Each structure stands twice: as C-alpha cells, then as structure tokens.
C-alpha cells in the first residue's frame, strides 16, 4: 500500500516522513511549516525507555531481564518464553549505540519467539472457527497488530506478544 498523503512518524531519533509519488519538495516544506508546532510537541512526547539492569519485560508469552555477569562480553540465556541478557560489570547503559544494539537484540528475540508462538495460536483459532489461512508473516509493525491479504496470508506484528492473551487472540 502506498501513502496517499504525507505521513509523519515520530521515533526516538527523528521524525520520519512518508511522501507519496508526485508530491514536490516545496509541498512537503509547506506541510512541515504548517505542522511545525504539532510535530515539535509530538517529538517531545516520544522519549525512549532506557534499557538497563532495571529494565524488564513481563508479558504472558515473553519475559526478559538484564543481569550483571562475570564475563567481559554480553551473553544471552534463553529458555522457552524467557530470555536473560547477561551484561559485563562495567556496562555503560548511557551509550546510545549500546541502547540501539540492545533494542535490536530484544526485538530479534521477540521476533524469533513470535515465529514459534503466533503461527501455532493462529492454527488453533483457524481450526476452531473454521477460517482457513495460507500462511503467516511476522513483522515489526508498531502501528498495526495484524492484517490479512486476499491470498489468506496473515501478517502479525511480533509486538503482539507483549499484549495480554485476550488481545493477542483479538
């Protein structure tokens, strides 16, 4: 699906703009000027949670914690539905590159886990309600939990694993 209008997305590092084909740079500049105050306010509301030894994810299907280890390198210990990131003693959690790396590691763990959990759950629901599907794709969408195509392919965001069970099924 292509953007039909100019779309702004506020992230921790910047504001991203999706521009449809045919829109000129001048038109984009005019829209930015009109929305400057709103965009600035939106940008201030989007602080990132700092990942450190106090950071936890305690969802029904995915649990994560960070602990201090004895090694000089990062390690991960993974069990079904649970992950532990073992950090060196002198880890500088204020380092933005480290924060980006930790987010990527956590998201990849969440994605890997979602690829196991979500297709099985979808198969159960499909059988129960007699609604067949052809396949499942797991993505990283933050704005949409899931969607389906006319080819009966279900697209699900791995972030749904962070939701309560009744919302995952929804």
C-alpha positions as CSV (number, residue, x, y, z in Angstrom):
1,X,0.0,0.0,0.0
2,X,1.4,3.4,-1.0
3,X,0.9,6.6,1.0
4,X,-1.9,8.7,-0.3
5,X,-1.0,11.7,1.8
6,X,2.1,12.9,3.6
7,X,2.6,10.8,6.8
8,X,4.7,11.8,9.8
9,X,6.0,9.2,12.3
10,X,7.7,10.2,15.5
11,X,10.6,8.0,16.6
12,X,13.1,8.4,19.4
13,X,15.8,9.6,17.0
14,X,13.9,11.6,14.4
15,X,10.6,12.4,12.7
16,X,10.2,10.2,9.6
17,X,8.1,11.4,6.6
18,X,6.4,9.2,4.0
19,X,5.7,11.1,0.9
20,X,3.6,9.8,-2.0
21,X,4.8,9.9,-5.6
22,X,4.2,13.2,-7.3
23,X,4.5,15.4,-4.2
24,X,7.1,18.1,-4.6
25,X,9.8,19.1,-2.1
26,X,8.1,22.5,-1.9
27,X,4.8,21.0,-1.0
28,X,6.5,18.9,1.7
29,X,8.2,22.1,3.1
30,X,4.8,23.9,3.2
31,X,3.2,21.0,5.2
32,X,6.1,20.8,7.6
33,X,5.8,24.6,8.3
34,X,2.1,24.3,8.9
35,X,2.6,21.4,11.3
36,X,5.9,22.5,12.9
37,X,4.4,23.1,16.4
38,X,2.4,19.9,16.4
39,X,5.5,17.9,15.2
40,X,7.7,19.5,17.8
41,X,5.2,18.6,20.6
42,X,4.9,15.1,19.2
43,X,8.7,14.7,19.2
44,X,9.0,15.8,22.9
45,X,6.4,13.2,23.9
46,X,8.4,10.3,22.4
47,X,11.2,9.6,24.9
48,X,12.7,6.2,24.7
49,X,12.8,3.9,27.8
50,X,16.4,3.4,28.9
51,X,17.4,-0.2,28.8
52,X,19.5,-1.0,31.9
53,X,19.6,-3.6,34.7
54,X,16.2,-2.4,35.9
55,X,14.6,-3.0,32.5
56,X,12.0,-5.8,32.4
57,X,9.5,-7.3,30.1
58,X,7.0,-9.5,31.9
59,X,4.4,-10.4,29.4
60,X,2.5,-13.7,29.4
61,X,4.4,-15.1,26.4
62,X,7.7,-13.3,26.7
63,X,9.8,-12.4,29.7
64,X,13.1,-10.6,29.6
65,X,15.6,-9.3,32.2
66,X,19.1,-8.0,32.3
67,X,21.7,-9.1,34.9
68,X,25.3,-8.5,35.6
69,X,27.7,-11.3,34.7
70,X,31.3,-12.1,35.3
71,X,32.5,-12.1,31.6
72,X,33.7,-9.1,29.6
73,X,31.2,-9.8,26.8
74,X,27.4,-9.8,26.5
75,X,25.7,-13.1,26.6
76,X,22.1,-14.3,26.3
77,X,20.5,-17.2,28.1
78,X,17.2,-18.2,26.5
79,X,14.6,-20.6,27.7
80,X,11.1,-21.1,26.4
81,X,9.2,-17.8,26.9
82,X,12.1,-16.3,28.9
83,X,15.4,-14.5,28.0
84,X,18.1,-13.2,30.1
85,X,20.8,-10.8,28.8
86,X,24.0,-11.0,30.8
87,X,25.9,-7.8,30.8
88,X,29.6,-7.1,31.7
89,X,30.1,-5.4,35.0
90,X,31.3,-2.1,33.6
91,X,28.4,-1.7,31.0
92,X,27.7,2.0,30.2
93,X,23.9,2.0,29.7
94,X,24.1,5.7,28.7
95,X,25.9,4.8,25.4
96,X,23.3,5.4,22.6
97,X,25.0,2.8,20.4
98,X,24.6,0.2,23.1
99,X,20.9,1.2,23.6
100,X,20.3,0.7,19.9
101,X,22.1,-2.6,19.9
102,X,20.1,-3.8,23.0
103,X,16.9,-2.8,21.3
104,X,17.8,-4.8,18.2
105,X,18.8,-7.9,20.3
106,X,15.5,-7.7,22.3
107,X,13.4,-7.2,19.1
108,X,15.1,-10.2,17.4
109,X,14.5,-12.4,20.4
110,X,10.8,-11.3,20.4
111,X,10.6,-11.9,16.6
112,X,12.1,-15.4,17.0
113,X,9.7,-16.2,19.8
114,X,6.7,-14.8,17.9
115,X,7.6,-17.1,14.9
116,X,7.1,-20.1,17.2
117,X,4.1,-18.9,19.3
118,X,1.9,-17.0,16.9
119,X,1.6,-19.5,14.0
120,X,0.6,-22.2,16.4
121,X,-2.0,-20.0,18.1
122,X,-3.3,-18.9,14.7
123,X,-3.7,-22.5,13.6
124,X,-5.7,-23.3,16.7
125,X,-8.1,-20.3,16.1
126,X,-8.3,-21.2,12.4
127,X,-9.4,-24.8,13.3
128,X,-11.9,-23.6,16.0
129,X,-13.6,-21.0,13.9
130,X,-13.2,-22.9,10.5
131,X,-11.4,-19.9,9.0
132,X,-8.6,-21.2,6.8
133,X,-5.4,-19.3,6.1
134,X,-2.5,-19.9,3.7
135,X,0.4,-18.6,5.7
136,X,1.7,-16.3,8.4
137,X,4.2,-13.5,8.2
138,X,5.8,-12.0,11.3
139,X,6.8,-8.3,11.0
140,X,7.9,-5.4,13.3
141,X,4.9,-3.1,12.8
142,X,4.3,-0.8,15.8
143,X,1.2,0.8,14.4
144,X,-0.8,-2.2,13.4
145,X,-1.1,-5.5,15.2
146,X,-2.0,-7.5,12.2
147,X,-3.7,-7.7,8.8
148,X,-4.7,-10.2,6.2
149,X,-4.4,-10.3,2.5
150,X,-6.9,-11.5,-0.2
151,X,-4.5,-14.5,-0.6
152,X,-5.3,-15.6,3.0
153,X,-1.9,-14.7,4.3
154,X,-2.0,-13.3,7.9
155,X,0.5,-10.6,8.8
156,X,1.2,-10.2,12.5
157,X,3.5,-7.8,14.4
158,X,5.8,-9.6,16.8
159,X,5.0,-6.9,19.3
160,X,1.6,-8.6,19.9
161,X,3.4,-11.0,22.2
162,X,3.7,-8.1,24.7
163,X,-0.1,-8.0,24.9
164,X,-2.4,-9.9,27.3
165,X,-3.7,-13.2,25.9
166,X,-7.2,-12.0,25.1
167,X,-5.8,-9.1,23.0
168,X,-3.4,-11.4,21.2
169,X,-6.4,-13.5,20.1
170,X,-8.4,-10.4,19.1
